[in-house]
């Protein structure tokens, strides 16, 4: 466990973010390796099937992450405030909440996989493969929720390295099983889904064993399991907006996927390939945002608002610089990146167009993610949810419908950065208003340490 309330803000955030970045990259390797193997060893129809099921899977991952983020915020603030009894009760209440959600989602997912794919206009030639992939994935939901929960607990207490070690092991297992199931046993997309579930099971079981042995606070004793309705209420108030926000993103992605599928298998395969690359590209900024949330949570608990503002400025500067460099890579080599997944010219054409368009505007995403990292860390999760709601459903989805009718698939790609423009502006304005400074999850005296007078609050001051 690591105390994030002391030391150089830059070094603390960077040291915490790097293992998270590596871990997020390995997490994305799950889906990316699936797509590469499917696209090259099975075919574009199978690749489109995996892509068709991806929005639904993303929705589930988003829900797990949302619940985990809410718990992690509470854990980080209690850890920073050294309130260990509340910390332990929060962890045990989180276990119970995750178990209940897991049972409900698994049952509903297996039952409604087919109808969901029908609503998404999934092409007939990929429907059955997509349904098979989804049903197998839903069957292993306990492992997805379980390890996301363990990772959230450890990150809240300042440990971003332990989850990384298990993700590396799980990714290696996933790659090996993918190749064996697809190339040796010829199991198709069912083999790819099974490999992912088995790898997640390895990750969850290993992580749980380590968690039980690492610290007395983290040991789970079913005979003494503490459930706190009060802490559950706090957790739901924080997790619900975060979960809704993540699900809004996933739901909008489902709508975009439905629009993409109207244009045929080549466009869907290109979108799937570019989406995998996009998922990797956003990892550094996302990792900084997640690190900033834990950093903010512990420092809010310790009443160090001055450190929070310094951490924001450092993270914003680093994220924008990286995003500009990344955009250049997409503009120069987008077609080569897409070609890793599939060699067909039309697939490369549509996928590279996607990367060229969004690559120019990644710096806007950096602003949104960094602001949300701070606000979530304070426990203020409602405003980020509202900004996402408006960004996605007032701008992105309507624009995608309208522009795709005018200029085809490229209209869907252009709707994404146009919506980012609103989200980035709204996020920055909210940060500068300063209302997030008054937020906190834990009970504390009103005399929170004031902002140091020589620290500028303007986000533009990122020297």
N, C-alpha and C positions, 0 to 999 in steps of 0.2 A: 504494500500500500504506500501511496506517496502523498505528501502534503504539498498542495499547489499554492499555498498562501505565502510562501517565502521564496526568496531568490529572484534572479533576473526574469522578468515577465517573458521576454523573448525566448530565453533558454528553456524555461519551464514549459511554455506552450509548444515549442518546437520538439522538445524531448518527449512530450506526451503525444503530439500529433504524428510523429514519424512511425511509431509502431501501429497506430491506428490506420495510417495511410497504407502501410504494407499489408495490414490485415484486410482492409477494404479492397485492395487490389486482388488479394487471394480470394476474397469472397466473390468478387466479380468473375474471377477465373472459372468458378463453377459454371456459370451460364455461358461464358465465352467459349470455354473448351467444348461444352456441349454443342454450341453453334458451329464451331470449326469442324468438329468431327462429323456432325450431322450433314453439314453442307458439302464436305469433301468425300465422305464415305457412303452416304445414303442418297442425297440429292436435294434439289431446291424445294421440292414439295415437302420433304421432311423438315427442312430448314424453316419453311413458311409455317408448318404446323407448330414447331417450337415457338416461333414468333407470335403466332395467334394465341397461344396459351400464356405467353409472357405477361401481358397486362394483368391477368387474373392473379398470377403468382406474385407479381409486383404488388398487387393490392394486399395480399396476405402478408408479405414481407413488410409492407408499409405499416400495417396494423401492429405487427409484432414490434417493429421499431418504435412506433408511437407509444405503445405501452411501456416499452423499455426505457425510452427517453424520459417519460414522466417519473418513473421510479428512480432513474439515475439522477435526475435533478434533486429529488428529495434526499437521496443518499448522499450526494455531494455536499448539500447544505448542512445536513446533520453531521457529516464527517468533519466539515470545516469548523462547525460550532462545537465539536467534541461531545455531542449528545448521543452517547453510544447506546443507551436503552432504546431511544426512538429509532436509531439506526437499525438495530436488530429487528425491532417490531416491523419496520418498513419493509425490510428484506423478506420476512416471513409472510407478510400480507401480500407482497408482490408475487411470491410463489403460488399462493392460493388463487389470486386473480388470473395469473397466466394459465394455470391448469384448467380453470373453468372455461376460459376463452378458447383454449386449444380443443377441448372436447366439442364445443358448439361448432367451431369453424370446420373441423374435420368432417363431422357428420353432414353439415350443409354443403360443403364443397364436393364431397363424393356424390351426393344426391343430385345436385344442380349443375354439375360440370357441363353436361350436354346442352341444357337450355341457355346457359350463359354464353356458350360459343355460338349458338343460333342467334342470340340477340346481337352479337358482334359481327354478324354477316360473314362468318367463317366460310371460305370456299368449300364446296363439297369434296374436292379432291384432297383436302387436308383435314377435314372435320374429324374423322375417326382417330387419326394419329394424334391430333391435338387433344381430343377427349381422353385418350389413353394416358398421355403425358400428364394431364391435369389430375386425373384420378390417382395415379401413383404418387404424385407430389403431395396431394392432400392426405394420403394415407400416412405419410411421414411427418405430418405437421408438428407432432410433439417434439421432434428433434429440432426443427427450425425455431419454435418458440422457446424451447429449453435453452439452447445455446445463446440465442439473442438475449434472454434474461440473464444468464450468467455473465455475458459480456457487459450488460448494462450495470450490474452490481459492481463488477471489478472496475469499470471506468469511473463510476461515481466515487470510488475510494482511491482513485489515482493510479490504478494499475491498467495500463494499456498493452503491456507486453504479454501477459499470460494468454489472453484470447488469441494473440497473433500466433503463438507457437502451435496451438491446436488447429488454427485455420490452415497453416502450412501443411500439417500432417493430413488434414482432411482433403485439401486440394490435390495433393499427390495421390491419395487413395482414389479420389474422383477421376483423375486423368487415367490412371491405370485401369480402373473398372470400366470407364467409357470405352477404351480401346478393346478390352477383352469382350465386353458384352456386344459391341457393335461389329467388330471385325472378325471375332472368333465364333461367337454364338449367334450372330446375325439377328439380334433382338430388336433392331431398329430403334425408334424413339422410346420404346418401353425400356430398353437397356440403358439408354441415356438417363432417363428419369430414375430408374432403380439405382444406378451408380451414384447419383446425387444424393438420394435418400440414405444410402448406406454410409456415404462419406459424412453426412450430417449427423448420423447416429454415432459414428466414431468420435466426432467432435464434441457432441453433447455429453456422452458418457465420460470421456476423458476429462472434459472441463468440470463436470460435476464432482468427480473424484478429487481433483485438485482443490476445488472450492471447499470441500468438506475438511481437507487436511491443512489448509493454508492458514486459517485464523479461527479462533473460538467463536467469534461473532457470526461466521458464515456457515457453521455446522448446522445441518438440518436434522432435528429430532422430531419425528412425527408425533411422539407422545407429548411433547411440550410445545408444539407448534402454536405460535401466538397470532391470533387474527384481531386486528384493531379496526373496527368500523370507522373510527375517526380518521385514522391514517388512510384507510381505503377511500374515504371521501376526498381527502386531499389529493391522493394519487389519481383518482378519476377526474377531478377538476383540472389537474395538470395534463394527464395522459389523454383525456378525451379530445381536447382541442388539437393536441399534437397528432393523435391517431387520425382524427378527421382530416387534418391538413395532409398527412401522408396519403390517406385514402382518396382525397380530392385529386392529388397528383396522379395516383394510380388510375382513378376513374376517368380522368381526362385523357390519359394515355390509352385507355380502352376505347374511348370514343375516336381518338385519332387513328388507332389501329383499325377500327371499323371503316373509317374513311379511306385509309390506305388500301384495305383489302378490296375495295370497289375497283381499284385500278389493276388488279391482277396479281399473279404470283411473283412476277419479276420485281414489281414495286415493293411488295410485302417482304420479299427476301432481301432487297436492298435496304429497306427500312430496318429490318431486324439486324442486319450486319452493322449498319451505321449506328444503330442504337446500342449495340454492345460496345463499340468504340467510344461512344458518348458516355456510357456508364463508367468506363475506365477514366476518361478525361476529367470527369467531374470529381473524381476521388480526392485529389489533393485539397481542393477547396472544401469539400464536404468534411474531410478529416480535420482541417483547421477549425471548421465550424463546430464539430463535435467536441474537439479538444477545448475550444473556447467556452462551450457550455459547461463542461466539468470545471474548468478554471474559474469561470464566473460563479458557479454554484458554491464552490469551496470558499471563495473570497467574499461572497455575499454573506455566507454563514459566519465568516471571521470578521465581518464588518470592514472590509478593505475595498471600498468602491473605487479608490484611486487606482488600484492595481487592475481592476476590471477595465477602466477606460484606457489605460496604457496597453493592455492586452488587445483591446479592440483595434486601436490604431495600428499596432504592429501586424495583426492578422489581416486587416483590410489592405494594407500596403502590399504584403506578400502575396495575397490572393489575386489582386489586380495585375501585378507584374506577371505572375504565372499564367493567368488567363490570356493575357495579350500574346505571350509566347506560344501558348497552345493554339490560339487562333491561327497563327502563322503556319504551324505544322499542318493543320487541317487544310488550309488554303493550298499549300504546296504539295502535300502528299496524301490528300484524302482518297484519291482513287486507288493508290497502292495499299492503303489500310483496308479498304473494303475488299480488295482482291484477295486478302488473306482468308476470307470466309467463302467466297465463291468466285469462279473465274468467268462466269457468263457476262458478256458485255453490258447487257441491259441492267443486270443486277448492280454492276459496278457503277454504271451511269447514275442510277437513281440514288444509290447510297452515297456516292461522292457529292452529289448536289446537296444532299442533306447536310453533310459535314461542312461544305463550303459556306453554306448560308448561316448555320448556327455558329460556326467558328469565329465569325467577325464580332460576335456579341457576347462572348463568354465573360467578359469583364463585368457585365451587368449582373450575371449570376453570382459573381464573387461578392458584390455588394449585398445582395439578398441573403446569401448564406451566412456571411459574417455578422450582419445585424441580427439575424435569427439566432445565431449562436449565443450572443449576449442575452437577448430577451428570453430565450428558453432557459438559460442558466439562472436567471432571476426567478423563474417560475411563471413568467408572463407568456403564456402560450396562446391566448385568445387572439391577440392582434396579429401575430404571424399567420394564424389560421384564416382570419378575415382577409388579409392581404392575398393569401394563396387562393381563397375562394374567388375574389374579384379578378385576380390575374388569370386564373385558369378558365373560369366559366363566364366572365363578362367579356374577356378579350380573346384568349387562345382558342377555345372551342368555336365560338361564333365566327372568328376570323378564318379558322381552318375550313369551316363549312363554306363560307363565302368565297375565299380565295381559291379553293380547290375547284370550284365550279368555273372560275375564270381562267386559271392557268395550269390546272391539273395538279399533280403531286407536289410540285414546287410551292404551290400555295399553302399546303399543309406545313411545309418546312418553314416558310416565311412567317406563319402565324406564331411560331414559337418565340423567336426573338422580339417580335412586335409586342407580345404580351409581357416578356421580360422587362421591356422599357417601363411599363406601368409598375410592375412589382418592385423593380430596383428603386424607382423614384419614391414610391410609397414607403418602402422600408427605411430609406435614408432619412426621409422627413420625420418618421416616427422616432428614430434614434435621436435626432437632433432636438426633438421636443422634450426629451429627458424623462418622460413619465415612467419608463422602465426602472429608473433609479429607486423608486419607492416600493418596488415589488420584492417580496421574499416569501418563501414557503414556511419557514420555521418561525416560531414565536421568539421574538427578541425585543430588547428595549428600543424605544424610539430614537435614541441618540446614535444612530448609525454614523460611522466615521464620514465626515464630509469629503467632498472632492478636494484634492490638493489644489490650491489656488493657481499654481503655475502650470497646470496641465490643461491644454486647450481641449474643448469638447467637440470642436468641429471635426467631422470625419475627413475633411480635406487635408487636415494637418497630419500627414502620414510620413513625415520625414524619418 
